[in-house]
Amino acid sequence: MAQQPAPRRYHRDPMVRKMWELRDQLKDTKTLDEALELYLKRDKYCDDHTSPASSELQEINQMTLAHPWSELYAQGKTLWNLMPGMMSGFLEGQFLKFLVSMSNAKKVLELGMYTGYSALACAEALPVNGEVITCDVDPYLESLVKKYISKSIHGRKISIRIGPALDTINKLADEKQSFDIIFLDANKDQYWEYYQVIMDRGLLAPRGTIVVDNAFFQGQVYHETRDSMGEGMKKFNENVSRDPRVNTSLRTFLPIGVQMIRMVFIMSHVCCAH
Ligand SMILES: C[S@@+](CC[C@H](N)C(=O)[O-])C[C@H]1O[C@@H](n2cnc3c(N)ncnc32)[C@H](O)[C@@H]1O
């Protein structure tokens, strides 16, 4: 059974959100409905033909959709107005899980935990001695996530570090840690800084992969107007694609854009071997 879908206002593709907006303004919606249907049917087809999420992931999804985020923010309990649209969710979670398994990863680092959906998805694909270190700057999230991941046998593979991601990665580098998969899913305006620490301080294992969520950032990277997050994402994509140490692949297979980055000598080794 597929997990509960997010309301349409949280659709992760900005193009779909625009189409819904436009639909609300039109008198005759027939052609637009057909276009939306084509798109949404494809989404649903992908959901229906992807392995179901575990019951624990489904529970995190439901909790995230129902949590009183705006009230918590108004009461000063969270640092900012966290929103369900921030959650990676079903398709991306299952994709990450696949990637962790395919690469035989043992150690995963995530920047940007939110309610722990992607951290648990990764943990589910790790061997028993595997580890996900996930971090977030918002202290409110720690006990919430601990409560939900402790319901899963894979929850024990997850350690949470609270604090700014830049401090966390520098500390991990001081500890001489390295990771097979690094999932960047925090504040886009610092991605380039994070990348430089990751690459220059050896946090990416030689055969490791950096996976970058939301690499189009609402389409801002290829549009004229962008905010500081869009600027950060654009700078990151441009700089990384010019970094001779890595091979990159920026794809639309999830409509928000997923950037994959691997050491160049690993990619060319694979080519030469065939
Ligand atoms: C898009 S959400 C992460 C979603 C999560 N990976 C998932 O799949 O459900 C981004 C998270 O990054 C966190 N964040 C923002 N700025 C940060 C920073 N400087 N350091 C660490 N975390 C940060 C936010 O608090 C938020 O929870």
The ligand as an ORCA input file, in Angstrom:
! r2SCAN-3c Opt
* xyz 0 1
  C      14.605     19.933      3.646
  S      14.712     19.675      5.368
  C      15.447     18.084      5.485
  C      14.515     16.980      5.071
  C      14.943     15.591      5.460
  N      16.232     15.243      4.928
  C      13.914     14.603      4.969
  O      14.157     13.891      4.023
  O      12.805     14.566      5.503
  C      16.018     20.773      5.795
  C      16.437     20.717      7.252
  O      17.700     21.403      7.328
  C      17.771     22.024      8.570
  N      18.791     23.096      8.501
  C      18.671     24.336      7.982
  N      19.807     25.021      8.119
  C      20.691     24.201      8.735
  C      22.044     24.333      9.151
  N      22.735     25.460      8.960
  N      22.624     23.271      9.743
  C      21.944     22.107      9.941
  N      20.665     21.944      9.581
  C      20.040     22.958      8.970
  C      16.368     22.534      8.849
  O      16.164     22.733     10.231
  C      15.511     21.416      8.238
  O      15.071     20.529      9.231
*
